Amino acid sequence: MIYLYGLSLLRREPMWFARRTADTRQDVPAATPSDVSLRRLWLRLAALAAVVAATGYLIGQGGLGVVAASGLPSGFVGFTLTTAITSLPELIALIAAIRIGALTLGIGNILPRRSLA
């Protein structure tokens, strides 16, 4: 119920707006290597998709193992353990963004993006 209320708030007006300040830095895209072929990019994408699928399967099996070994309810394990594990990439991206000073990247990783006014 609280989730639905939160969604209704977002439909009315976003909860935050990005504003330009004296500390705002313009993101400059890195130079893209021209020697990478489209075929090679598709192969990389397929390989990474396979890694994500295998990792998801292993996380699910690990959660079932925790349920079997501990006797905890599967809903509890799925909600807490699996959610925590699958949130680690966002946490790592946030920490990396803060370390390199890309605060917009860190915020954009967590919150939906809205263009600067």
Summary of the structure (lengths in Angstrom):
residues: 117
radius of gyration: 19.8
end to end distance: 32.3
largest distance: 55.2
contacts: 210
relative contact order: 0.11
helix: 67%
strand: 0%
